[in-house]
Amino acid sequence: MLLESIFMIRGGFFGYEFTHKLIYAIVGFLLCYYDWKKNKRKDYIWVYLIGTIIYTLAELMLQVFGGRAMQDKFLFGFNIGSQLWFTIPIGAMADVAFVGLLGIFIADFLVKKDTQKKGILILAIYTLFRHVIFYSVFLILGFNFTTINVGDLNISSRRDVFEVGTVTTLTILSILTIIWFIRSKKEIKKRAFFMFLVVVVEITFWSVGEWITGQRWIEVGTIDPLNLQRATPVIEFGILAYDVIVEMGLFCVSFLAIPYLLKLIKSKKKLQN
């Protein structure tokens, strides 16, 4: 048991379909443009850029050293699995950096009393269409636990949750973010807290939707020799919660903490939307 690993599985199209990832990446650029033009600042640009850089490097290390195994990847129906120069940064933008960007975008509405209702409405509408309706359609089409294939090495994506490099990076960034948060001014703390909250809400709905429709689950065991099985409910819930709170929540807030620490975002600037 001590030699076994814990794997996060992406069994559905989220693991291999890059067309929608490209769309999310483009929407991310539009949000950056919105902040630059409307608010006369580059906050979102820095959050998006730093998030993309950090996760691109992390994903590159995962795939090069075997921490993540991915199969075919498709863009508009074409297999681009061998084009790592494209798939890794686009995946980084869409899978993680965009989530952090969306988090700060909605958070900036929530931090001010006169725009809180607008922020809640945006969050509710996005959650409804992106998660509730989306996964309800999947359920209606018959996607559920009976469609999963535990232990299949040809699954879309399998990631070793506690790969040393990943854990080390997350630990350093989490500690750095927590220290920055504690030492920050009140208005920055509020901004970071709401960003964390939005990310946690979104990833919770997303994870539940993926799990219910058999698109995501947790496996334990070994690859060589092949001995994989579905994790117990306690382990599965614990790992999914860890993914929501640490791997996404704290990780995404670090995309805001770093530009603040580097003085790329000026704390004296008035938050507006």
Kinemage of the C-alpha trace (Angstrom):
@kinemage 1
@onewidth
@group {chain A} dominant
@subgroup {mainchain}
@vectorlist {calphas} color= white
{ca met a 1} P 0.000 0.000 0.000
{ca leu a 2} L 2.837 2.416 0.832
{ca leu a 3} L 4.251 1.993 -2.669
{ca glu a 4} L 0.942 2.715 -4.369
{ca ser a 5} L 0.171 6.045 -6.013
{ca ile a 6} L -3.023 8.069 -6.171
{ca phe a 7} L -4.124 9.142 -9.640
{ca met a 8} L -6.552 11.844 -10.790
{ca ile a 9} L -8.365 10.613 -13.895
{ca arg a 10} L -9.907 12.655 -16.688
{ca gly a 11} L -11.984 10.140 -18.532
{ca gly a 12} L -14.024 12.368 -20.791
{ca phe a 13} L -13.557 14.960 -23.485
{ca phe a 14} L -12.052 17.446 -21.004
{ca gly a 15} L -8.853 15.447 -21.191
{ca tyr a 16} L -8.463 15.384 -24.965
{ca glu a 17} L -10.650 18.077 -26.583
{ca phe a 18} L -8.574 21.213 -27.212
{ca thr a 19} L -11.100 23.098 -29.321
{ca his a 20} L -12.972 24.316 -26.262
{ca lys a 21} L -9.648 24.960 -24.487
{ca leu a 22} L -8.669 27.319 -27.314
{ca ile a 23} L -12.014 29.122 -26.930
{ca tyr a 24} L -11.425 29.578 -23.197
{ca ala a 25} L -7.919 30.870 -23.878
{ca ile a 26} L -9.333 33.472 -26.279
{ca val a 27} L -12.020 34.521 -23.774
{ca gly a 28} L -9.193 34.986 -21.275
{ca phe a 29} L -7.482 37.436 -23.622
{ca leu a 30} L -10.778 39.316 -23.997
{ca leu a 31} L -11.101 39.667 -20.214
{ca cys a 32} L -7.558 41.054 -20.085
{ca tyr a 33} L -8.418 43.528 -22.828
{ca tyr a 34} L -11.566 44.531 -20.931
{ca asp a 35} L -9.597 45.281 -17.762
{ca trp a 36} L -6.918 47.168 -19.685
{ca lys a 37} L -9.364 49.358 -21.593
{ca lys a 38} L -12.134 49.871 -19.034
{ca asn a 39} L -10.167 49.984 -15.798
{ca lys a 40} L -6.940 51.405 -17.273
{ca arg a 41} L -4.790 48.763 -15.601
{ca lys a 42} L -2.959 45.512 -16.381
{ca asp a 43} L -3.998 43.446 -13.359
{ca tyr a 44} L -5.724 40.729 -15.371
{ca ile a 45} L -2.899 40.586 -17.882
{ca trp a 46} L -0.421 39.825 -15.104
{ca val a 47} L -2.708 37.268 -13.450
{ca tyr a 48} L -3.294 35.498 -16.767
{ca leu a 49} L 0.344 35.657 -17.855
{ca ile a 50} L 1.821 34.474 -14.562
{ca gly a 51} L -0.792 31.743 -14.217
{ca thr a 52} L -0.042 30.525 -17.733
{ca ile a 53} L 3.731 30.563 -17.198
{ca ile a 54} L 3.600 28.737 -13.861
{ca tyr a 55} L 1.211 26.048 -15.014
{ca thr a 56} L 2.939 25.622 -18.386
{ca leu a 57} L 6.184 24.851 -16.566
{ca ala a 58} L 4.387 22.570 -14.110
{ca glu a 59} L 2.559 20.690 -16.874
{ca leu a 60} L 5.750 20.388 -18.920
{ca met a 61} L 7.518 18.771 -15.977
{ca leu a 62} L 4.546 16.477 -15.340
{ca gln a 63} L 4.416 15.211 -18.911
{ca val a 64} L 8.171 14.981 -19.474
{ca phe a 65} L 8.813 13.048 -16.256
{ca gly a 66} L 5.720 10.879 -16.410
{ca gly a 67} L 3.616 12.552 -13.719
{ca arg a 68} L 0.792 12.890 -16.230
{ca ala a 69} L -0.056 10.495 -19.039
{ca met a 70} L -2.255 11.894 -21.805
{ca gln a 71} L -3.465 10.178 -24.934
{ca asp a 72} L -4.631 11.762 -28.190
{ca lys a 73} L -5.523 15.459 -28.221
{ca phe a 74} L -7.859 16.977 -30.790
{ca leu a 75} L -8.321 20.489 -32.194
{ca phe a 76} L -11.227 20.898 -34.640
{ca gly a 77} L -11.084 17.144 -35.207
{ca phe a 78} L -7.348 16.988 -35.946
{ca asn a 79} L -5.054 14.975 -33.691
{ca ile a 80} L -2.434 17.362 -32.276
{ca gly a 81} L -1.120 15.035 -29.584
{ca ser a 82} L 2.514 15.440 -30.644
{ca gln a 83} L 2.382 19.265 -30.702
{ca leu a 84} L 3.446 19.888 -27.102
{ca trp a 85} L 4.559 23.431 -27.967
{ca phe a 86} L 0.851 24.211 -28.514
{ca thr a 87} L -1.081 21.803 -26.290
{ca ile a 88} L 0.789 22.508 -23.045
{ca pro a 89} L 0.467 26.339 -23.002
{ca ile a 90} L -3.116 26.262 -24.341
{ca gly a 91} L -4.007 23.676 -21.716
{ca ala a 92} L -2.353 25.835 -19.056
{ca met a 93} L -4.361 28.879 -20.142
{ca ala a 94} L -7.707 27.101 -20.348
{ca asp a 95} L -7.511 24.580 -17.499
{ca val a 96} L -6.019 26.745 -14.755
{ca ala a 97} L -4.999 30.304 -15.696
{ca phe a 98} L -8.490 31.073 -17.043
{ca val a 99} L -10.067 29.854 -13.795
{ca gly a 100} L -7.884 32.253 -11.819
{ca leu a 101} L -8.674 35.047 -14.266
{ca leu a 102} L -12.407 34.398 -13.996
{ca gly a 103} L -11.994 34.340 -10.219
{ca ile a 104} L -10.432 37.804 -10.043
{ca phe a 105} L -12.867 39.179 -12.646
{ca ile a 106} L -15.916 38.218 -10.566
{ca ala a 107} L -14.140 39.002 -7.285
{ca asp a 108} L -13.651 42.610 -8.389
{ca phe a 109} L -17.447 42.954 -8.559
{ca leu a 110} L -17.930 41.278 -5.178
{ca val a 111} L -15.480 43.452 -3.245
{ca lys a 112} L -17.619 46.575 -3.721
{ca lys a 113} L -21.091 46.801 -2.219
{ca asp a 114} L -22.555 48.659 -5.196
{ca thr a 115} L -21.496 45.909 -7.639
{ca gln a 116} L -21.942 42.817 -5.449
{ca lys a 117} L -25.330 41.913 -6.920
{ca lys a 118} L -23.870 42.144 -10.418
{ca gly a 119} L -20.995 39.880 -9.381
{ca ile a 120} L -23.346 37.305 -7.855
{ca leu a 121} L -25.484 37.398 -11.001
{ca ile a 122} L -22.460 36.828 -13.267
{ca leu a 123} L -21.282 33.966 -11.070
{ca ala a 124} L -24.763 32.397 -11.008
{ca ile a 125} L -25.273 32.680 -14.790
{ca tyr a 126} L -21.837 31.257 -15.582
{ca thr a 127} L -22.327 28.393 -13.112
{ca leu a 128} L -25.784 27.624 -14.466
{ca phe a 129} L -24.777 27.409 -18.123
{ca arg a 130} L -21.212 26.093 -17.741
{ca his a 131} L -21.926 23.452 -15.107
{ca val a 132} L -25.551 22.814 -14.132
{ca ile a 133} L -27.083 22.717 -17.628
{ca phe a 134} L -23.949 21.293 -19.261
{ca tyr a 135} L -23.691 18.256 -16.971
{ca ser a 136} L -27.454 17.783 -16.840
{ca val a 137} L -27.301 17.244 -20.606
{ca phe a 138} L -24.506 14.718 -20.078
{ca leu a 139} L -26.672 12.823 -17.585
{ca ile a 140} L -29.625 12.850 -19.980
{ca leu a 141} L -27.349 11.434 -22.696
{ca gly a 142} L -26.446 8.551 -20.394
{ca phe a 143} L -23.038 9.556 -19.049
{ca asn a 144} L -22.689 8.107 -15.534
{ca phe a 145} L -20.583 5.769 -13.422
{ca thr a 146} L -21.304 2.800 -15.681
{ca thr a 147} L -19.358 4.488 -18.491
{ca ile a 148} L -16.017 4.649 -16.663
{ca asn a 149} L -13.207 2.196 -17.332
{ca val a 150} L -11.035 1.886 -14.226
{ca gly a 151} L -7.416 0.942 -14.853
{ca asp a 152} L -7.482 1.592 -18.596
{ca leu a 153} L -4.079 2.967 -19.603
{ca asn a 154} L -5.668 4.517 -22.699
{ca ile a 155} L -7.801 6.843 -20.590
{ca ser a 156} L -7.704 10.517 -21.688
{ca ser a 157} L -5.550 11.733 -18.814
{ca arg a 158} L -4.031 10.194 -15.690
{ca arg a 159} L -2.076 12.351 -13.208
{ca asp a 160} L -0.080 11.271 -10.186
{ca val a 161} L -1.570 13.570 -7.524
{ca phe a 162} L 1.412 13.444 -5.178
{ca glu a 163} L 4.203 13.576 -7.736
{ca val a 164} L 7.168 15.143 -5.907
{ca gly a 165} L 7.623 18.131 -8.200
{ca thr a 166} L 3.923 19.002 -8.102
{ca val a 167} L 3.687 18.782 -4.314
{ca thr a 168} L 6.873 20.819 -3.869
{ca thr a 169} L 5.643 23.562 -6.202
{ca leu a 170} L 2.194 23.678 -4.593
{ca thr a 171} L 3.682 23.787 -1.094
{ca ile a 172} L 6.027 26.681 -1.922
{ca leu a 173} L 3.321 28.686 -3.724
{ca ser a 174} L 0.709 28.004 -1.020
{ca ile a 175} L 3.027 29.118 1.789
{ca leu a 176} L 4.061 32.198 -0.207
{ca thr a 177} L 0.413 33.069 -0.908
{ca ile a 178} L -0.694 32.630 2.703
{ca ile a 179} L 2.158 34.802 4.012
{ca trp a 180} L 1.381 37.466 1.382
{ca phe a 181} L -2.308 37.341 2.299
{ca ile a 182} L -1.623 37.769 6.021
{ca arg a 183} L 0.671 40.752 5.412
{ca ser a 184} L -1.525 42.458 2.812
{ca lys a 185} L -3.752 45.477 3.315
{ca lys a 186} L -7.412 44.955 4.098
{ca glu a 187} L -8.684 45.795 0.606
{ca ile a 188} L -6.206 43.371 -0.993
{ca lys a 189} L -7.150 40.644 1.477
{ca lys a 190} L -10.780 41.105 0.497
{ca arg a 191} L -9.945 40.892 -3.184
{ca ala a 192} L -7.884 37.719 -2.706
{ca phe a 193} L -10.522 36.122 -0.471
{ca phe a 194} L -13.305 36.634 -3.000
{ca met a 195} L -11.050 35.361 -5.783
{ca phe a 196} L -10.411 32.203 -3.752
{ca leu a 197} L -14.118 31.859 -3.011
{ca val a 198} L -15.152 32.184 -6.671
{ca val a 199} L -12.533 29.637 -7.779
{ca val a 200} L -13.629 27.163 -5.090
{ca val a 201} L -17.298 27.544 -6.042
{ca glu a 202} L -16.600 27.061 -9.744
{ca ile a 203} L -14.269 24.107 -9.316
{ca thr a 204} L -16.653 22.471 -6.843
{ca phe a 205} L -19.507 22.583 -9.364
{ca trp a 206} L -17.149 21.461 -12.112
{ca ser a 207} L -15.715 18.552 -10.099
{ca val a 208} L -19.145 17.359 -8.988
{ca gly a 209} L -20.408 17.538 -12.565
{ca glu a 210} L -17.389 15.641 -13.890
{ca trp a 211} L -17.669 13.030 -11.123
{ca ile a 212} L -21.414 12.453 -11.459
{ca thr a 213} L -21.154 11.966 -15.219
{ca gly a 214} L -18.215 9.568 -14.978
{ca gln a 215} L -15.727 12.044 -16.465
{ca arg a 216} L -13.463 12.169 -13.408
{ca trp a 217} L -12.547 9.775 -10.640
{ca ile a 218} L -9.653 8.679 -8.441
{ca glu a 219} L -7.604 5.516 -8.824
{ca val a 220} L -5.036 3.961 -6.500
{ca gly a 221} L -2.357 1.427 -7.300
{ca thr a 222} L 0.646 1.065 -9.576
{ca ile a 223} L 1.323 1.409 -13.290
{ca asp a 224} L 4.243 -1.027 -13.401
{ca pro a 225} L 3.156 -3.638 -12.595
{ca leu a 226} L -0.359 -2.650 -13.665
{ca asn a 227} L -2.579 -2.813 -10.587
{ca leu a 228} L -5.115 0.008 -10.553
{ca gln a 229} L -8.477 0.172 -8.822
{ca arg a 230} L -11.121 2.747 -7.966
{ca ala a 231} L -10.318 4.588 -4.745
{ca thr a 232} L -12.547 4.200 -1.715
{ca pro a 233} L -15.209 6.924 -1.254
{ca val a 234} L -13.223 8.508 1.591
{ca ile a 235} L -10.026 8.755 -0.466
{ca glu a 236} L -11.905 9.903 -3.565
{ca phe a 237} L -13.741 12.658 -1.675
{ca gly a 238} L -10.550 13.710 0.111
{ca ile a 239} L -8.497 13.987 -3.095
{ca leu a 240} L -11.235 15.854 -4.955
{ca ala a 241} L -11.541 18.279 -2.012
{ca tyr a 242} L -7.743 18.699 -1.981
{ca asp a 243} L -7.872 19.471 -5.707
{ca val a 244} L -10.583 22.096 -5.203
{ca ile a 245} L -9.054 23.883 -2.212
{ca val a 246} L -5.287 23.553 -2.702
{ca glu a 247} L -4.543 22.582 -6.305
{ca met a 248} L -7.009 25.145 -7.653
{ca gly a 249} L -8.077 27.558 -4.896
{ca leu a 250} L -4.742 28.461 -3.303
{ca phe a 251} L -2.844 27.836 -6.533
{ca cys a 252} L -4.955 30.326 -8.494
{ca val a 253} L -4.667 33.002 -5.797
{ca ser a 254} L -0.885 32.734 -6.149
{ca phe a 255} L -1.349 34.180 -9.659
{ca leu a 256} L -2.548 37.345 -7.910
{ca ala a 257} L -0.054 37.226 -5.046
{ca ile a 258} L 3.041 37.059 -7.251
{ca pro a 259} L 2.371 40.208 -9.338
{ca tyr a 260} L 1.547 42.073 -6.117
{ca leu a 261} L 4.835 40.907 -4.570
{ca leu a 262} L 6.711 41.908 -7.723
{ca lys a 263} L 5.007 45.342 -7.656
{ca leu a 264} L 3.449 44.654 -11.054
{ca ile a 265} L 0.063 45.408 -9.495
{ca lys a 266} L -0.030 48.580 -7.426
{ca ser a 267} L -1.904 48.147 -4.163
{ca lys a 268} L -2.837 51.815 -4.106
{ca lys a 269} L -4.922 51.496 -7.273
{ca lys a 270} L -8.628 51.726 -6.722
{ca leu a 271} L -10.516 48.553 -7.582
{ca gln a 272} L -13.239 49.235 -10.085
{ca asn a 273} L -15.459 47.483 -12.574
